[in-house]
Amino acid sequence: MAVAEECAAQAVQALEGRLAVHVALFPPDKRKRDVDNVLKALLDACEHAGCYESDSQIDELHVTRQEIQKGGGCTILIHTLD
């Protein structure tokens, strides 16, 4: 729900064509976490929020773990590939 609300607030429009996605994850604490476990839900949420028609459009996926942030979070940049 938070993804859809944020996309609506930013007036995100669905991208067409082949896509690249850059994800920065900010864990809430020092516990061990696998970054790949976050991706499926996050990419599906972006699809349901209308960022793109299908996550099958994604040809490039870049994920980084960043510094700890109280409450955790992420930033996502999605762009078309030329």
N, CA, C and O of each residue as an XYZ file, in Angstrom:
328
protein
N       0.820     -1.193      0.000
C       0.000      0.000      0.000
C       0.862      1.255      0.000
O       0.536      2.223     -0.688
N       1.945      1.259      0.750
C       2.816      2.431      0.817
C       3.434      2.734     -0.547
O       3.608      3.900     -0.900
N       3.762      1.706     -1.309
C       4.347      1.914     -2.638
C       3.338      2.595     -3.545
O       3.681      3.548     -4.245
N       2.106      2.126     -3.544
C       1.061      2.722     -4.378
C       0.808      4.174     -3.986
O       0.645      5.034     -4.852
N       0.775      4.446     -2.695
C       0.547      5.817     -2.227
C       1.683      6.740     -2.641
O       1.440      7.867     -3.074
N       2.914      6.277     -2.513
C       4.067      7.091     -2.901
C       4.076      7.337     -4.411
O       4.370      8.447     -4.856
N       3.759      6.321     -5.189
C       3.714      6.478     -6.652
C       2.614      7.449     -7.059
O       2.813      8.268     -7.956
N       1.461      7.367     -6.415
C       0.357      8.289     -6.702
C       0.752      9.713     -6.328
O       0.449     10.649     -7.069
N       1.418      9.893     -5.201
C       1.840     11.223     -4.757
C       2.834     11.844     -5.731
O       2.869     13.064     -5.893
N       3.645     11.005     -6.381
C       4.634     11.490     -7.335
C       4.114     11.482     -8.772
O       4.865     11.764     -9.707
N       2.834     11.160     -8.949
C       2.196     11.112    -10.275
C       2.977     10.222    -11.241
O       3.203     10.591    -12.394
N       3.379      9.065    -10.766
C       4.132      8.106    -11.584
C       3.241      7.574    -12.695
O       2.084      7.223    -12.467
N       3.792      7.521    -13.894
C       3.083      6.950    -15.037
C       3.812      5.687    -15.482
O       5.038      5.604    -15.397
N       3.056      4.712    -15.953
C       3.624      3.424    -16.348
C       4.638      3.590    -17.477
O       4.362      4.224    -18.495
N       5.808      3.011    -17.273
C       6.847      3.017    -18.295
C       6.624      1.856    -19.248
O       6.174      0.783    -18.847
N       6.943      2.084    -20.513
C       6.817      1.043    -21.526
C       8.196      0.644    -21.999
O       9.168      1.374    -21.805
N       8.275     -0.516    -22.619
C       9.541     -0.975    -23.168
C      10.387     -1.692    -22.139
O       9.902     -2.095    -21.081
N      11.660     -1.845    -22.466
C      12.614     -2.549    -21.618
C      13.102     -1.608    -20.521
O      13.325     -0.423    -20.771
N      13.267     -2.129    -19.310
C      13.548     -1.287    -18.155
C      14.802     -1.699    -17.388
O      15.238     -2.849    -17.431
N      15.359     -0.726    -16.691
C      16.411     -0.950    -15.705
C      15.887     -0.450    -14.369
O      15.249      0.601    -14.295
N      16.155     -1.199    -13.327
C      15.698     -0.841    -11.984
C      16.905     -0.812    -11.053
O      17.706     -1.747    -11.019
N      17.018      0.274    -10.301
C      18.080      0.439     -9.319
C      17.416      0.552     -7.943
O      16.589      1.433     -7.710
N      17.788     -0.344     -7.049
C      17.185     -0.389     -5.714
C      18.280     -0.192     -4.670
O      19.315     -0.857     -4.712
N      18.047      0.720     -3.740
C      18.928      0.907     -2.581
C      18.115      0.530     -1.350
O      17.076      1.128     -1.070
N      18.597     -0.457     -0.626
C      17.907     -0.943      0.568
C      18.584     -0.394      1.817
O      19.809     -0.424      1.934
N      17.785      0.105      2.742
C      18.271      0.656      4.002
C      17.714     -0.198      5.138
O      16.571      0.000      5.551
N      18.506     -1.150      5.654
C      17.999     -2.035      6.704
C      17.717     -1.262      7.996
O      18.348     -0.241      8.267
N      16.756     -1.763      8.793
C      16.413     -1.082     10.041
C      17.374     -1.384     11.193
O      17.387     -0.675     12.198
N      18.171     -2.434     11.041
C      19.087     -2.830     12.118
C      20.197     -3.710     11.543
O      20.292     -3.878     10.327
N      21.033     -4.271     12.417
C      22.201     -5.045     11.985
C      21.913     -6.535     11.744
O      22.828     -7.293     11.423
N      20.668     -6.954     11.895
C      20.379     -8.381     11.688
C      20.702     -8.799     10.261
O      20.619     -7.998      9.330
N      21.072    -10.069     10.104
C      21.356    -10.614      8.772
C      20.081    -10.610      7.934
O      19.007    -10.980      8.408
N      20.221    -10.182      6.677
C      19.105    -10.194      5.738
C      19.650    -10.505      4.344
O      20.734    -10.050      3.978
N      18.903    -11.269      3.586
C      19.252    -11.520      2.195
C      18.540    -10.484      1.338
O      17.314    -10.385      1.380
N      19.293     -9.713      0.561
C      18.671     -8.650     -0.234
C      17.699     -9.212     -1.270
O      16.724     -8.551     -1.625
N      17.956    -10.421     -1.756
C      17.077    -10.980     -2.779
C      15.677    -11.294     -2.239
O      14.721    -11.362     -3.011
N      15.549    -11.485     -0.922
C      14.229    -11.776     -0.366
C      13.285    -10.581     -0.436
O      12.066    -10.753     -0.407
N      13.825     -9.398     -0.526
C      13.018     -8.182     -0.578
C      12.495     -7.923     -1.996
O      11.426     -7.339     -2.168
N      13.235     -8.349     -2.985
C      12.990     -7.911     -4.360
C      11.652     -8.342     -4.947
O      10.977     -7.522     -5.569
N      11.251     -9.575     -4.777
C      10.006    -10.055     -5.393
C       8.825     -9.195     -4.961
O       8.060     -8.717     -5.799
N       8.679     -8.999     -3.659
C       7.558     -8.199     -3.162
C       7.659     -6.750     -3.627
O       6.652     -6.138     -3.982
N       8.867     -6.205     -3.627
C       9.055     -4.821     -4.026
C       8.743     -4.608     -5.506
O       8.058     -3.650     -5.864
N       9.236     -5.487     -6.358
C       8.969     -5.362     -7.795
C       7.496     -5.588     -8.110
O       6.937     -4.904     -8.967
N       6.861     -6.537     -7.428
C       5.416     -6.750     -7.611
C       4.630     -5.527     -7.157
O       3.653     -5.149     -7.803
N       5.043     -4.903     -6.053
C       4.358     -3.704     -5.564
C       4.472     -2.564     -6.575
O       3.514     -1.820     -6.784
N       5.633     -2.428     -7.196
C       5.807     -1.393     -8.229
C       4.902     -1.653     -9.426
O       4.335     -0.721     -9.998
N       4.771     -2.914     -9.800
C       3.884     -3.282    -10.902
C       2.432     -2.938    -10.551
O       1.732     -2.319    -11.352
N       1.983     -3.334     -9.367
C       0.606     -3.068     -8.948
C       0.344     -1.577     -8.762
O      -0.795     -1.125     -8.886
N       1.385     -0.818     -8.468
C       1.243      0.631     -8.303
C       1.225      1.363     -9.645
O       0.985      2.570     -9.690
N       1.479      0.638    -10.739
C       1.408      1.240    -12.059
C       2.709      1.820    -12.573
O       2.695      2.647    -13.484
N       3.839      1.403    -12.007
C       5.128      1.897    -12.499
C       5.460      1.316    -13.870
O       6.119      1.964    -14.684
N       5.006      0.107    -14.115
C       5.184     -0.577    -15.391
C       4.090     -1.624    -15.500
O       3.438     -1.963    -14.513
N       3.896     -2.132    -16.713
C       2.836     -3.111    -16.938
C       3.165     -4.467    -16.327
O       2.301     -5.119    -15.741
N       4.425     -4.889    -16.469
C       4.830     -6.205    -15.987
C       6.300     -6.178    -15.590
O       7.118     -5.542    -16.254
N       6.629     -6.870    -14.508
C       8.045     -6.908    -14.129
C       8.873     -7.748    -15.097
O      10.095     -7.820    -14.970
N       8.211     -8.381    -16.061
C       8.959     -9.068    -17.122
C       9.638     -8.073    -18.063
O      10.456     -8.478    -18.890
N       9.320     -6.786    -17.957
C       9.967     -5.737    -18.750
C      11.379     -5.437    -18.248
O      12.160     -4.799    -18.955
N      11.716     -5.885    -17.046
C      12.992     -5.538    -16.427
C      14.114     -6.397    -17.004
O      14.114     -7.621    -16.882
N      15.071     -5.715    -17.637
C      16.249     -6.383    -18.193
C      17.476     -6.193    -17.315
O      18.381     -7.028    -17.330
N      17.520     -5.109    -16.549
C      18.641     -4.834    -15.652
C      18.100     -4.570    -14.261
O      17.117     -3.849    -14.085
N      18.757     -5.167    -13.275
C      18.350     -4.993    -11.889
C      19.601     -4.815    -11.040
O      20.452     -5.703    -10.974
N      19.704     -3.660    -10.391
C      20.861     -3.341     -9.548
C      20.366     -3.144     -8.116
O      19.443     -2.365     -7.874
N      20.975     -3.843     -7.184
C      20.560     -3.768     -5.786
C      21.774     -3.505     -4.909
O      22.804     -4.166     -5.043
N      21.646     -2.544     -4.021
C      22.705     -2.271     -3.058
C      22.112     -2.184     -1.659
O      20.992     -1.713     -1.460
N      22.897     -2.652     -0.703
C      22.522     -2.493      0.704
C      23.254     -1.247      1.199
O      24.469     -1.122      1.044
N      22.508     -0.345      1.788
C      23.050      0.912      2.278
C      23.172      0.882      3.802
O      23.032     -0.169      4.427
N      23.428      2.023      4.374
C      23.584      2.117      5.822
C      22.254      1.877      6.536
O      21.182      2.008      5.946
N      22.346      1.534      7.785
C      21.156      1.311      8.612
C      20.386      2.620      8.743
O      20.963      3.692      8.929
N      19.072      2.498      8.642
C      18.188      3.651      8.754
C      17.051      3.275      9.703
O      16.408      2.244      9.509
N      16.800      4.066     10.691
C      15.752      3.753     11.653
C      14.437      3.502     10.916
O      13.985      4.338     10.134
N      13.832      2.349     11.171
C      12.593      1.974     10.493
C      12.810      1.285      9.162
O      11.879      0.690      8.617
N      14.027      1.352      8.623
C      14.329      0.734      7.334
C      13.672      1.487      6.189
O      12.915      2.432      6.410
N      13.958      1.071      4.987
C      13.361      1.699      3.811
C      14.117      1.353      2.550
O      15.047      0.546      2.556
N      13.697      1.978      1.473
C      14.372      1.770      0.194
C      14.100      2.946     -0.726
O      13.153      3.708     -0.534
N      14.952      3.070     -1.725
C      14.696      3.992     -2.818
C      14.774      3.176     -4.097
O      15.541      2.219     -4.202
N      13.962      3.577     -5.066
C      13.890      2.844     -6.330
C      13.939      3.835     -7.470
O      13.214      4.830     -7.470
N      14.784      3.568     -8.431
C      14.863      4.366     -9.655
C      14.603      3.412    -10.809
O      15.287      2.399    -10.955
N      13.614      3.739    -11.625
C      13.260      2.892    -12.769
C      13.371      3.770    -14.026
O      12.838      4.879    -14.069
N      14.062      3.262    -15.030
C      14.161      4.013    -16.277
C      14.158      3.061    -17.463
O      14.471      1.877    -17.335
N      13.804      3.599    -18.600
C      13.790      2.809    -19.823
C      15.217      2.650    -20.339
O      16.076      3.500    -20.103
N      15.448      1.564    -21.035
C      16.729      1.310    -21.675
C      16.636      1.790    -23.108
O      15.657      1.522    -23.805
N      17.657      2.495    -23.538
C      17.668      3.004    -24.922
C      18.081      1.933    -25.882
O      18.148      2.176    -27.087
